[in-house]
Amino acid sequence: MTFGDEEGDGVGFATARDRDWPSVRQFNVFLANRLGALLDLVRKFETTDVRVVSLNVVETSDCAIIRLVPSDYERAVEVLTAGKLPYTESDLIVVKVPDNDQPLLTLTKALLKAEIDIHYLYPLLIGVGPMGSTAVAIHVDDCEQVATTLQKQGFTLFNEDDLKE
């Protein structure tokens, strides 16, 4: 994938995003811990062409942290900025759930074998990629190591373009 004009002198994906592994950006949106705050956030996306692909709520006494994966990263930045919502970003690895009787066991064993700690993991709300595959988002310390490890073991990883399909 390249960014730039159509004459072939675009910037490579690794250079443009400062990474060369398949990853997805997650927004960590900080909301007041009050009734209706999540509805207001979701409404901001539902009134646009940006779909919420995955959502996870972490509640504290002072605020709620909404981990959100959008279908379109650039448009989501616009939505959050226009809504004056405070957020940070982080990288996730999105992996296809294996087609077997114990998919989460298979995935977590693969990561344990490589001595990789999972900070958190949550499912996507939609099917991903051309086949509409079931997938999970994983947050870890070293996305590049996880991507390499999982790809070597035959797992399918998705990137931001796969979320748009």
Secondary structure, 3 states (H helix, E strand, C coil): CEECCCCCCCEEHHHHHCCCCCCEEEEEEEEECCCCHHHHHHHHHHCCCCCEEEEEEEECCCEEEEEEEECCHHHHHHHHHHCCCCEEEEEEEEEECCCCCCHHHHHHHHHHHCCCCCCEEEECCCCECCCCECEEEEECCCHHHHHHHHHHCCCCEECHHHHHC
